[in-house]
């Protein structure tokens, strides 16, 4: 399996010999030195714990020192004050084979000062890049020297020992992916002198979905971020806060300036910036307002290492003799300064967590279509119609001309509907008139009755084209409407006439010709005769309609 990168830091960030060289002029006080070392401390720790008055005093002293030493730079101080690779690493082994540690190391500056990163994947030969079997014998072993003789103790005119937030002697090392920021990507593991630590590691890989696949991770740096670092959410947030500090105060704390492109704030500058521009009171509690950095999403692919650590205390006689032989150090020095770090894979496999879509776009559309079709009876055509409907509604809402058109259209439809109703009523009325001849029936319960007319001259009505015998019911020209006043009818029937027949002539009127029988058309009004039947032969009244042969009745 591919072996991770390892970064090792000494808890003692500054050598006594370097301080003596730096203070050759004699104007570097212990307070100024402590102030310089606070530069790479965590900005939140400095803000929460340091006294503002004392910090201002030491800041003024440091400014005086900077004016006297114009070539002094804080970042240069941090890079040179710590231990060199040859001073800190005695020897290294990988898979039981010895190699020169410093040949594959590169320098890193962290909150612990100058550290050294062993990047086997990018700097080492092929045989050192992978561990081929589990166990400590196949992994990496580093023998490190704390060089506690170089620790400041306040002796012989030296500065006093400096305390930050570290309590032990020895080393802190980080196991992380190559190219990642050690402090931001992993938790450190500590080991003190005269001890041996065994770190059995397991690899955990995370694969997340990007935004194109409905995820929320990011593969690249957001816009306006110009850096050479590999993308990670922690590094992105650090640079986001650094940019916020730089825009607000003109510098950035070392903690967030992970790519080193911005001016580093002195401790007093960081605290003053936060007090004046970022401190807020919420419900009576001081609250430090920092940017949310919402553009910094989780990286799509990340690798982390979980370590299971065990420790051994002291060296046996054989190991002391061997260590004295390879280091040319005394037994006392070895017992007080040397530690052994073993890093190896516990198992030759890794755990991978992959984020996948719970459902695809095709499945979602299928579910929506199926549910709508089953429960709502909807189809693609329905959806199209709904889209068209809502688009028309929107058109009516925004267009005055369209609204006026719809109002006029609705009024026209109502008018046409009324005309249709009137036509239907008129048709029904005329149809009832047309069928009146067929509805003449015998009046039961009377001594006299009105009998149907059987001898109606068929030549006065339209004939059906399919039959010479049937009268047409499709034209109103064959309809005669008779209205009788019963009292007048009785009076007429009771009057004596020469022939016993009562004749009733209709008023003169103009009758329109029939389009089917023009030869039967006449302007002479018809004559109706009402003739009583002799009582001896029948007890009925018959109504005969007689018209001249040249008259076409209407």
C-alpha positions as CSV (number, residue, x, y, z in Angstrom):
1,X,0.0,0.0,0.0
2,X,1.1,3.6,-0.7
3,X,2.9,4.9,2.3
4,X,1.8,8.3,3.7
5,X,3.9,11.4,4.4
6,X,5.2,12.0,7.9
7,X,6.0,15.4,9.5
8,X,8.1,15.5,12.6
9,X,8.4,18.5,14.9
10,X,10.5,19.2,18.0
11,X,8.7,20.6,21.0
12,X,11.7,22.9,21.5
13,X,11.2,25.5,18.7
14,X,14.4,27.4,19.2
15,X,18.1,26.4,19.8
16,X,20.1,28.1,22.6
17,X,23.1,28.5,20.3
18,X,21.0,30.3,17.7
19,X,19.7,32.8,20.3
20,X,23.2,33.5,21.5
21,X,24.2,34.2,17.9
22,X,21.2,36.4,17.3
23,X,21.9,38.3,20.5
24,X,25.4,39.1,19.6
25,X,24.6,42.8,19.9
26,X,23.1,42.2,23.4
27,X,19.8,44.0,22.7
28,X,17.6,40.9,22.4
29,X,15.8,40.5,25.7
30,X,13.9,37.5,26.9
31,X,10.6,39.3,26.6
32,X,11.3,40.2,22.9
33,X,12.3,36.6,22.2
34,X,9.1,35.3,23.8
35,X,7.1,37.8,21.7
36,X,8.8,36.6,18.5
37,X,7.9,33.0,19.3
38,X,4.3,33.9,19.9
39,X,4.1,34.9,16.2
40,X,3.4,31.3,15.1
41,X,1.2,30.4,18.0
42,X,-2.5,29.8,17.4
43,X,-4.2,33.2,17.0
44,X,-7.2,32.2,19.1
45,X,-5.0,31.1,21.9
46,X,-3.1,34.5,21.8
47,X,-6.4,36.4,21.7
48,X,-7.9,34.6,24.6
49,X,-5.0,34.3,27.0
50,X,-2.5,37.1,26.6
51,X,-2.7,40.4,28.6
52,X,-3.2,43.4,26.3
53,X,-1.0,45.7,28.4
54,X,1.9,43.3,28.6
55,X,1.6,42.5,25.0
56,X,1.7,46.2,24.0
57,X,4.9,46.6,26.1
58,X,6.7,43.7,24.5
59,X,5.5,44.8,21.1
60,X,7.1,48.2,21.5
61,X,10.4,46.5,22.6
62,X,10.3,44.3,19.6
63,X,9.7,47.2,17.3
64,X,12.8,48.9,18.8
65,X,14.8,45.7,18.0
66,X,13.4,45.6,14.4
67,X,14.5,49.2,13.9
68,X,18.0,48.4,15.1
69,X,18.1,45.2,12.9
70,X,16.5,46.2,9.6
71,X,17.4,42.8,8.0
72,X,15.5,40.8,10.6
73,X,12.4,39.0,9.3
74,X,10.0,36.9,11.4
75,X,9.5,34.1,8.9
76,X,13.3,33.8,8.4
77,X,13.7,33.7,12.2
78,X,11.2,30.8,12.4
79,X,12.9,28.9,9.7
80,X,16.4,29.1,11.1
81,X,15.8,29.1,14.9
82,X,14.9,25.4,15.0
83,X,16.9,22.2,14.5
84,X,18.4,21.2,11.2
85,X,17.5,17.7,9.8
86,X,20.9,16.2,10.6
87,X,20.7,17.4,14.2
88,X,17.2,15.9,14.8
89,X,17.3,12.6,12.9
90,X,20.0,10.0,13.8
91,X,19.0,7.3,11.3
92,X,15.9,5.9,9.5
93,X,14.8,2.5,8.2
94,X,12.1,1.4,5.8
95,X,11.2,-2.3,5.5
96,X,14.4,-3.1,7.5
97,X,16.7,-1.2,5.1
98,X,18.5,1.8,6.3
99,X,18.5,5.0,4.4
100,X,19.4,8.7,4.8
101,X,16.4,10.5,6.2
102,X,17.5,14.0,5.3
103,X,17.9,13.0,1.6
104,X,14.1,12.8,1.3
105,X,13.1,15.4,3.8
106,X,11.8,19.0,3.2
107,X,11.4,21.8,5.7
108,X,8.0,23.0,7.0
109,X,7.2,25.8,9.4
110,X,4.2,25.1,11.6
111,X,2.9,26.4,15.0
112,X,5.7,24.3,16.6
113,X,8.4,26.0,14.6
114,X,10.6,24.4,12.1
115,X,9.5,20.8,11.2
116,X,10.6,18.2,8.7
117,X,8.4,16.3,6.3
118,X,9.3,12.9,4.9
119,X,7.5,12.5,1.6
120,X,8.3,9.0,0.3
121,X,5.7,9.1,-2.5
122,X,7.3,12.0,-4.3
123,X,10.9,12.1,-3.2
124,X,12.0,8.5,-2.4
125,X,12.9,5.7,-4.7
126,X,10.3,3.1,-5.8
127,X,11.0,0.5,-3.1
128,X,10.3,3.0,-0.4
129,X,6.9,4.1,-1.7
130,X,4.8,1.1,-0.7
131,X,4.7,-1.2,2.2
132,X,4.3,-4.8,1.0
133,X,3.3,-6.6,4.2
134,X,1.7,-5.6,7.5
135,X,3.7,-5.2,10.7
136,X,6.4,-2.9,12.1
137,X,9.3,-4.8,10.4
138,X,7.9,-3.7,7.0
139,X,7.2,-0.1,7.9
140,X,9.1,3.1,8.7
141,X,11.4,3.5,11.7
142,X,12.9,6.9,12.7
143,X,15.4,7.5,15.5
144,X,15.2,11.1,16.6
145,X,17.2,13.3,18.9
146,X,15.5,16.0,21.0
147,X,18.8,17.9,21.6
148,X,17.6,19.1,25.1
149,X,21.0,20.6,25.7
150,X,19.9,23.4,23.3
151,X,16.9,24.2,25.4
152,X,16.7,27.7,27.0
153,X,17.0,27.5,30.8
154,X,17.8,31.0,31.9
155,X,21.4,30.0,32.7
156,X,24.7,31.9,31.9
157,X,22.8,35.0,30.9
158,X,20.5,33.2,28.5
159,X,16.8,33.9,28.2
160,X,14.4,32.1,30.4
161,X,12.5,29.1,29.2
162,X,9.4,29.9,27.2
163,X,6.0,28.3,27.8
164,X,3.2,28.3,25.3
165,X,0.7,25.5,25.6
166,X,3.1,22.5,25.5
167,X,4.0,20.6,28.6
168,X,6.3,17.7,27.6
169,X,9.7,17.3,26.0
170,X,10.2,15.4,22.8
171,X,8.5,15.3,19.5
172,X,5.1,15.5,17.8
173,X,4.6,13.8,14.4
174,X,1.8,13.9,12.0
175,X,0.7,11.1,9.5
176,X,-1.0,12.7,6.5
177,X,-1.5,12.4,2.8
178,X,1.4,13.8,0.6
179,X,1.1,17.5,-0.1
180,X,-1.5,18.1,2.7
181,X,-1.0,20.6,5.5
182,X,0.2,18.4,8.4
183,X,-1.6,20.3,11.2
184,X,-4.8,20.8,9.3
185,X,-5.2,17.3,8.0
186,X,-4.4,15.1,11.0
187,X,-4.1,14.8,14.7
188,X,-0.5,14.7,16.0
189,X,1.0,11.9,18.0
190,X,3.5,12.8,20.8
191,X,6.5,10.8,22.0
192,X,9.0,11.8,24.7
193,X,12.7,10.9,25.0
194,X,13.8,7.4,26.1
195,X,10.6,6.0,24.7
196,X,9.6,3.9,21.7
197,X,6.2,4.4,20.0
198,X,4.4,2.1,17.7
199,X,1.8,3.6,15.4
200,X,-0.3,1.0,13.6
201,X,-2.3,2.9,11.0
202,X,-5.4,2.1,8.9
203,X,-6.3,4.0,5.7
204,X,-9.7,5.5,5.3
205,X,-10.8,6.9,1.9
206,X,-13.8,9.2,1.3
207,X,-15.3,9.7,-2.1
208,X,-18.1,12.3,-2.2
209,X,-20.3,13.4,-5.0
210,X,-19.7,16.7,-6.7
211,X,-22.3,19.3,-7.5
212,X,-22.9,17.9,-11.0
213,X,-24.0,14.7,-9.4
214,X,-26.2,16.3,-6.7
215,X,-23.4,16.3,-4.2
216,X,-21.8,19.3,-2.3
217,X,-18.1,18.6,-2.6
218,X,-15.5,20.5,-4.5
219,X,-12.5,19.4,-6.6
220,X,-10.9,22.7,-7.2
221,X,-10.2,26.0,-5.4
222,X,-13.0,28.6,-5.5
223,X,-12.6,31.6,-7.7
224,X,-10.3,34.4,-6.5
225,X,-8.1,31.8,-4.6
226,X,-4.6,31.8,-6.0
227,X,-2.4,29.2,-4.2
228,X,-0.1,26.3,-4.9
229,X,-1.5,24.1,-2.2
230,X,-3.6,21.0,-2.8
231,X,-7.3,21.7,-2.2
232,X,-8.8,20.8,1.1
233,X,-11.7,22.2,3.1
234,X,-9.4,23.0,6.1
235,X,-6.8,24.8,3.9
236,X,-9.5,26.7,2.1
237,X,-11.0,27.9,5.3
238,X,-7.6,29.0,6.7
239,X,-6.9,31.0,3.5
240,X,-10.4,32.5,3.7
241,X,-9.8,33.8,7.2
242,X,-6.3,34.9,6.2
243,X,-7.8,37.0,3.4
244,X,-10.4,38.5,5.8
245,X,-7.6,39.5,8.2
246,X,-5.5,40.9,5.3
247,X,-8.5,42.9,3.9
248,X,-9.3,44.2,7.4
249,X,-6.0,44.9,9.0
250,X,-3.4,44.5,6.2
251,X,-1.8,41.3,7.5
252,X,-2.8,37.8,8.5
253,X,-1.9,35.6,11.5
254,X,0.7,32.9,10.9
255,X,-2.0,30.3,11.9
256,X,-4.1,31.1,8.8
257,X,-1.4,32.2,6.4
258,X,-0.8,28.6,5.3
259,X,0.7,29.4,1.9
260,X,2.9,32.2,3.2
261,X,1.8,34.7,0.6
262,X,0.5,37.4,2.9
263,X,2.3,39.6,5.5
264,X,2.4,37.9,8.9
265,X,0.8,39.8,11.7
266,X,2.8,40.3,14.9
267,X,0.9,39.0,18.0
268,X,-0.1,42.5,19.1
269,X,-1.3,43.4,15.6
270,X,-3.5,40.2,15.5
271,X,-5.1,40.9,18.9
272,X,-5.7,44.6,18.1
273,X,-7.3,43.7,14.8
274,X,-9.7,41.3,16.4
275,X,-10.5,43.6,19.3
276,X,-11.3,46.6,17.0
277,X,-12.9,44.9,14.0
278,X,-14.1,41.4,14.9
279,X,-15.2,41.4,18.5
280,X,-19.0,41.5,19.0
281,X,-21.2,41.2,22.1
282,X,-24.0,38.7,21.9
283,X,-26.3,38.4,25.0
284,X,-23.5,40.0,27.1
285,X,-20.9,37.5,25.9
286,X,-17.9,38.5,23.7
287,X,-18.1,36.8,20.4
288,X,-15.4,36.8,17.7
289,X,-17.0,37.3,14.3
290,X,-15.1,35.5,11.5
291,X,-16.3,34.8,7.9
292,X,-18.4,31.7,7.3
293,X,-16.3,30.7,4.2
294,X,-19.3,29.0,2.7
295,X,-17.4,28.6,-0.6
296,X,-15.1,26.1,1.1
297,X,-16.8,22.7,0.5
298,X,-15.5,19.3,1.4
299,X,-13.0,17.9,-1.0
300,X,-14.4,15.2,-3.2
301,X,-11.6,12.7,-2.6
302,X,-9.8,12.6,0.7
303,X,-7.6,10.1,2.6
304,X,-7.1,10.0,6.3
305,X,-5.1,7.7,8.6
306,X,-6.3,6.3,11.9
307,X,-3.5,5.3,14.2
308,X,-3.4,2.9,17.1
309,X,-0.5,3.8,19.3
310,X,1.4,1.8,21.9
311,X,4.5,2.9,23.9
312,X,7.6,1.4,25.5
313,X,9.5,3.2,28.2
314,X,13.4,3.1,28.3
315,X,16.0,1.2,26.3
316,X,17.5,-2.1,27.1
317,X,21.3,-2.7,27.2
318,X,21.6,-4.0,23.7
319,X,19.7,-1.1,22.2
320,X,21.8,1.4,24.2
321,X,25.0,-0.1,22.9
322,X,23.6,-0.1,19.3
323,X,22.4,3.5,19.6
324,X,25.8,4.7,21.0
325,X,27.5,3.0,18.0
326,X,25.4,4.7,15.2
327,X,25.2,8.1,16.9
328,X,28.4,8.6,18.7
329,X,26.4,9.9,21.7
330,X,26.8,9.0,25.3
331,X,24.5,6.7,27.1
332,X,23.2,9.7,29.2
333,X,22.5,11.7,26.1
334,X,20.6,8.8,24.6
335,X,18.5,8.2,27.7
336,X,17.6,12.0,27.9
337,X,17.1,12.8,24.2
338,X,16.6,9.9,21.9
339,X,13.2,8.5,20.9
340,X,12.2,5.8,18.4
341,X,9.2,6.2,16.1
342,X,7.7,3.2,14.3
343,X,4.9,3.7,11.7
344,X,3.4,0.8,9.8
345,X,0.2,-0.5,8.3
346,X,-1.8,-2.7,10.6
347,X,-3.6,-4.4,7.7
348,X,-3.0,-4.5,4.0
349,X,-6.3,-3.1,3.0
350,X,-8.2,0.1,3.4
351,X,-11.8,1.2,4.0
352,X,-13.5,3.3,1.4
353,X,-16.6,5.3,1.9
354,X,-18.3,6.3,-1.3
355,X,-21.3,8.7,-1.6
356,X,-23.7,7.5,-4.3
357,X,-27.0,8.8,-5.6
358,X,-30.0,7.3,-3.8
359,X,-31.8,7.4,-7.1
360,X,-31.1,8.5,-10.6
361,X,-32.9,11.2,-12.7
362,X,-34.5,8.4,-14.7
363,X,-35.9,6.7,-11.6
364,X,-37.2,10.0,-10.2
365,X,-39.0,10.8,-13.5
366,X,-40.4,7.3,-13.6
367,X,-41.7,7.5,-10.0
368,X,-43.2,10.9,-10.6
369,X,-44.9,9.7,-13.8
370,X,-46.1,6.5,-12.2
371,X,-47.6,8.2,-9.1
372,X,-49.2,10.9,-11.1
373,X,-50.7,8.4,-13.6
374,X,-51.9,6.1,-10.8
375,X,-53.3,8.6,-8.3
376,X,-54.1,11.7,-10.5
377,X,-54.6,10.2,-13.9
378,X,-52.0,12.5,-15.4
379,X,-49.9,11.8,-18.4
380,X,-47.3,13.7,-20.4
381,X,-50.1,15.3,-22.4
382,X,-51.7,16.5,-19.2
383,X,-48.4,18.0,-18.0
384,X,-48.1,19.7,-21.4
385,X,-51.6,21.0,-21.1
386,X,-51.0,22.3,-17.6
387,X,-47.8,24.0,-18.8
388,X,-49.8,25.6,-21.6
389,X,-52.6,26.6,-19.2
390,X,-50.2,28.3,-16.7
391,X,-48.3,30.0,-19.6
392,X,-51.6,31.4,-20.8
393,X,-52.5,32.5,-17.3
394,X,-49.2,34.3,-17.0
395,X,-49.7,35.9,-20.5
396,X,-53.1,37.2,-19.4
397,X,-51.6,38.6,-16.2
398,X,-48.8,40.6,-17.9
399,X,-50.6,41.6,-21.1
400,X,-53.4,44.1,-21.0
401,X,-54.2,43.5,-24.7
402,X,-54.6,39.8,-24.0
403,X,-57.0,40.5,-21.1
404,X,-59.1,42.7,-23.3
405,X,-59.2,40.1,-26.0
406,X,-60.3,37.4,-23.5
407,X,-63.0,39.7,-22.1
408,X,-64.4,40.4,-25.5
409,X,-64.2,36.7,-26.5
410,X,-66.1,35.7,-23.4
411,X,-68.8,38.3,-24.1
412,X,-69.1,37.0,-27.7
413,X,-69.4,33.4,-26.5
414,X,-72.2,34.4,-24.0
415,X,-74.0,36.2,-26.9
416,X,-73.7,33.2,-29.2
417,X,-74.9,30.9,-26.4
418,X,-77.9,33.1,-25.8
419,X,-78.7,33.1,-29.6
420,X,-78.4,29.3,-29.6
421,X,-80.7,29.0,-26.7
422,X,-83.2,31.2,-28.4
423,X,-82.9,29.2,-31.6
424,X,-83.5,25.9,-29.8
425,X,-86.5,27.3,-28.0
426,X,-87.9,28.6,-31.3
427,X,-87.2,25.2,-33.0
428,X,-89.0,23.4,-30.1
429,X,-92.0,25.7,-30.3
430,X,-92.3,25.3,-34.1
431,X,-91.8,21.5,-33.8
432,X,-94.7,21.3,-31.3
433,X,-96.8,23.2,-33.8
434,X,-95.8,20.9,-36.6
435,X,-96.8,17.9,-34.6
436,X,-100.1,19.3,-33.5
437,X,-102.0,17.5,-36.4
438,X,-100.8,14.2,-35.1
439,X,-101.9,15.0,-31.5
440,X,-105.6,15.6,-32.2
441,X,-107.3,12.9,-30.1
442,X,-110.8,11.9,-29.1
443,X,-112.2,13.8,-26.1
444,X,-113.6,11.1,-23.9
445,X,-116.5,12.0,-21.6
446,X,-118.3,14.2,-24.1
447,X,-121.3,13.4,-26.1
448,X,-119.7,15.1,-29.1
449,X,-116.1,14.7,-30.2
450,X,-113.7,16.2,-32.7
451,X,-112.5,13.7,-35.1
452,X,-109.1,13.7,-36.9
453,X,-109.2,14.9,-40.4
454,X,-108.6,11.9,-42.7
455,X,-109.3,13.5,-46.0
456,X,-106.6,16.3,-45.8
457,X,-105.5,17.0,-49.4
458,X,-101.9,15.8,-49.5
459,X,-101.0,18.1,-52.4
460,X,-101.0,21.1,-50.0
461,X,-98.0,19.7,-47.9
462,X,-94.5,18.9,-48.8
463,X,-93.8,15.4,-49.8
464,X,-90.9,13.3,-48.5
465,X,-88.4,12.6,-51.3
466,X,-88.3,8.9,-50.4
467,X,-92.1,8.4,-50.5
468,X,-94.9,9.9,-52.5
469,X,-97.3,9.0,-49.7
470,X,-95.6,10.6,-46.7
471,X,-95.7,14.3,-45.8
472,X,-92.5,16.0,-44.9
473,X,-92.0,17.2,-41.3
474,X,-88.9,19.2,-42.1
475,X,-90.6,22.4,-43.2
476,X,-93.0,24.7,-41.4
477,X,-94.8,25.4,-44.7
478,X,-96.9,22.3,-44.1
479,X,-98.1,23.5,-40.7
480,X,-101.5,25.0,-40.1
481,X,-102.2,26.5,-36.7
482,X,-105.9,26.6,-35.7
483,X,-107.2,28.5,-32.7
484,X,-110.8,28.1,-31.7
485,X,-113.0,30.1,-29.4
486,X,-115.4,27.5,-28.0
487,X,-118.2,29.9,-27.3
488,X,-118.0,31.5,-30.8
489,X,-117.8,28.0,-32.3
490,X,-121.0,27.0,-30.5
491,X,-122.7,30.2,-31.7
492,X,-121.7,29.6,-35.3
493,X,-122.8,26.0,-35.2
494,X,-126.2,26.9,-33.8
495,X,-126.8,29.5,-36.6
496,X,-129.0,28.3,-39.5
497,X,-127.5,28.3,-43.0
498,X,-128.9,27.3,-46.3
499,X,-126.7,24.2,-46.5
500,X,-126.1,23.6,-42.8
501,X,-122.4,24.4,-43.1
502,X,-120.6,27.1,-41.1
503,X,-117.8,28.7,-43.1
504,X,-114.9,30.6,-41.5
505,X,-112.6,32.5,-43.8
506,X,-109.1,33.5,-42.6
507,X,-107.9,37.1,-42.8
508,X,-106.1,38.0,-46.0
509,X,-102.3,37.5,-45.6
510,X,-99.4,37.1,-47.8
511,X,-98.1,33.5,-47.9
512,X,-94.5,32.8,-49.0
513,X,-94.0,30.3,-51.7
514,X,-92.6,26.9,-51.1
515,X,-89.2,26.3,-52.4
516,X,-90.2,22.8,-53.3
517,X,-93.6,23.4,-54.9
518,X,-93.9,26.7,-56.6
519,X,-96.8,25.6,-58.8
520,X,-99.0,25.2,-55.7
521,X,-98.4,28.7,-54.5
522,X,-101.4,31.1,-54.3
523,X,-102.1,34.4,-52.6
524,X,-105.8,33.5,-51.9
525,X,-106.4,32.7,-48.3
526,X,-107.8,29.3,-47.4
527,X,-111.5,28.7,-46.3
528,X,-112.3,26.5,-43.3
529,X,-115.7,24.8,-43.0
530,X,-117.1,23.3,-39.9
531,X,-119.9,20.8,-40.6
532,X,-122.1,19.1,-38.0
533,X,-122.7,15.4,-38.6
534,X,-126.4,14.2,-38.4
535,X,-127.3,12.9,-35.0
536,X,-128.7,9.7,-36.5
537,X,-125.5,8.7,-38.0
538,X,-123.0,9.8,-35.3
539,X,-122.7,11.8,-32.2
540,X,-119.4,13.5,-33.2
541,X,-118.3,16.8,-34.6
542,X,-116.0,16.7,-37.5
543,X,-113.8,19.5,-38.5
544,X,-113.1,19.6,-42.3
545,X,-110.6,21.9,-43.7
546,X,-111.3,22.8,-47.4
547,X,-109.1,25.0,-49.4
548,X,-109.1,25.9,-53.1
549,X,-106.9,23.7,-55.2
550,X,-104.7,26.6,-56.1
551,X,-103.9,27.6,-52.5
552,X,-100.7,26.3,-50.7
553,X,-101.4,26.5,-47.0
554,X,-98.9,27.8,-44.5
